[in-house]
Amino acid sequence: MQCEKFEQRLQQLLDDRKNFEQDDMLREHSRGCDACGWVLRTQSRLFAGLRSFPEPSFAQDLGLRVLDQLRIDRRKRNNKRLWMAALATAAGIMIALLSLAGDHVRFRQQGQQRGGGLALVTPAPRQMPAGRLTEQESEDIRWLMHQLILRISDQRFEMFEPVDQLASGIRPLAVTFNFALDTLRRTLPGYSRPQPAEPEVFYRSFRISIS
Amino acid sequence: MEDLRILVSRCLEGEQSAMLALVERFQGRVFGLCYRMLGNREDAEDAVQETFVRVLKNLAKWDHERDFEPWLFAIAGNRCRTALASRRRRPTSHAFIEPLPDHRPDAAPARDLGEEVQLGLEQLRSDYRQAFVLFHQHELGYEQIATAMSRPLGTVKTWIHRARRELIRFLQQREVIEDTSYAVRKV
């Protein structure tokens, strides 16, 4: 057997994961060839090392840790959804308010008057003339506004709570949001408190609700 | 294979006990790969955890017609490479292992030889190491390894061959195996 054939056979046995140490052809050649004998010995030594690899044990609660991690990830994903829902609600309120205002807000291009660039929404200087809506229409609007505010205010603090655990920057937004709701509520007929509450009240309420 | 498909289906339905069973079925082999890749238990456990979280989140993407293990080991290999990359980016207190002779007696216990091979593995390129471990330790076929590593079969064969060669060189430098003039010619 030639050295080249020896190497090819050794590689083939390694590829096939067969026991090259007990192969008669390789052993016979290596007895008469020092270089190939050395190759066989070094490969044997390497595989002896592989067989005696230290096998460290691993934590037996890995499966439970994986499930815990999945739960945390799922909660984060849900919180993100809740946050998006809160944003969508806020946007919805804005749209509802603008729609209800109808003709009574006008868009003024500030740039035309002051040289700025932003279009701002500003209330019209004159308030809504009472005679333009029928009594029934006015009642319908009041009822809708009442329902809208009630639904939102029922869970206004709770809806921010999960988001606050991840991003405490939501607090000023939540306070502002609740302040705006309170202001809106005070415009409803029959609401007793004429003065607006201080923003700190909402901030304190928010902190209490999440503590 | 059929029981694995059933187990996966149950996982996809959100059954927690099935998820736990899936992890327990493969955690030993995944840990073996991660430990060989990363060289310490804590990092390996983290990589195993990340691997299974990823596997369970993406289980619907597994093609039932294909072997599960190459897909699983592909994810584990990616996690290990990510861990190695972040380890390179942050300063480490691990001392660099110099390939110096340690003058231990020739008849060193087999356990020491195993530790030397583990040290040698840590010096290999990560892709050589992954291919070598999957072939010689996990007994995956060349094609399965090529699938797991998204590399051509020939490349994988070359990597495994080079890994063996570099390991022998490392063991020579450490004087764990005899060093002769043949070494230059043959290895």
Contacts between the chains, C-beta under 8 A, distances in Angstrom:
chain1	res1	chain2	res2	distance
A	11	B	161	7.4
A	14	B	164	7.4
A	15	B	142	7.6
A	15	B	157	7.4
A	17	B	135	8.0
A	17	B	136	7.8
A	17	B	139	6.7
A	34	B	182	6.7
A	35	B	182	4.2
A	35	B	185	6.5
A	35	B	186	5.5
A	36	B	186	7.6
A	38	B	178	7.3
A	38	B	180	5.6
A	38	B	182	4.5
A	38	B	183	7.3
A	38	B	186	6.6
A	39	B	182	7.4
A	39	B	186	5.0
A	39	B	187	7.3
A	41	B	177	7.4
A	41	B	178	7.2
A	42	B	168	5.1
A	42	B	171	7.4
A	42	B	172	7.7
A	42	B	177	5.1
A	42	B	178	7.7
A	42	B	183	8.0
A	42	B	187	7.2
A	43	B	164	7.5
A	43	B	168	7.5
A	45	B	113	7.2
A	45	B	171	6.8
A	45	B	176	7.2
A	45	B	177	4.6
A	46	B	117	6.8
A	46	B	164	6.8
A	46	B	167	5.8
A	46	B	168	5.8
A	46	B	171	6.6
A	46	B	177	7.6
A	48	B	110	6.5
A	48	B	113	6.0
A	49	B	110	7.9
A	49	B	113	4.2
A	49	B	114	5.3
A	49	B	116	6.2
A	49	B	117	3.5
A	49	B	171	7.3
A	49	B	176	7.7
A	50	B	114	7.5
A	50	B	117	5.9
A	50	B	136	5.9
A	50	B	137	7.2
A	51	B	110	7.8
A	51	B	114	7.7
A	52	B	110	4.0
A	52	B	111	5.9
A	52	B	113	5.8
A	52	B	114	3.7
A	53	B	114	4.5
A	53	B	117	6.6
A	53	B	118	6.3
A	53	B	137	7.6
A	54	B	111	6.7
A	54	B	114	5.5
A	54	B	115	6.0
A	54	B	118	6.6
A	55	B	32	8.0
A	56	B	35	6.3
A	56	B	41	5.1
A	58	B	27	7.2
A	58	B	28	7.7
A	58	B	31	4.6
A	58	B	35	7.8
A	58	B	41	6.8
A	58	B	44	7.2
A	58	B	45	5.8
A	58	B	48	7.2
A	59	B	45	5.7
A	62	B	23	6.5
A	62	B	27	5.3
A	62	B	31	7.7
A	62	B	45	6.6
A	62	B	48	5.9
A	62	B	49	6.3
A	62	B	52	7.6
A	63	B	19	7.7
A	63	B	20	4.6
A	63	B	23	4.0
A	63	B	24	5.3
A	63	B	27	6.8
A	63	B	52	7.8
A	64	B	20	7.4
A	65	B	49	5.4
A	66	B	19	7.4
A	66	B	23	5.3
A	66	B	49	5.7
A	66	B	52	4.4
A	66	B	53	5.7
A	66	B	56	7.0
A	67	B	16	6.2
A	67	B	19	6.2
A	67	B	20	6.5
A	69	B	49	6.3
A	69	B	53	5.0
A	70	B	19	7.6
A	70	B	53	6.0
A	70	B	56	6.1
A	70	B	57	7.4
A	73	B	53	7.0
A	73	B	57	7.5
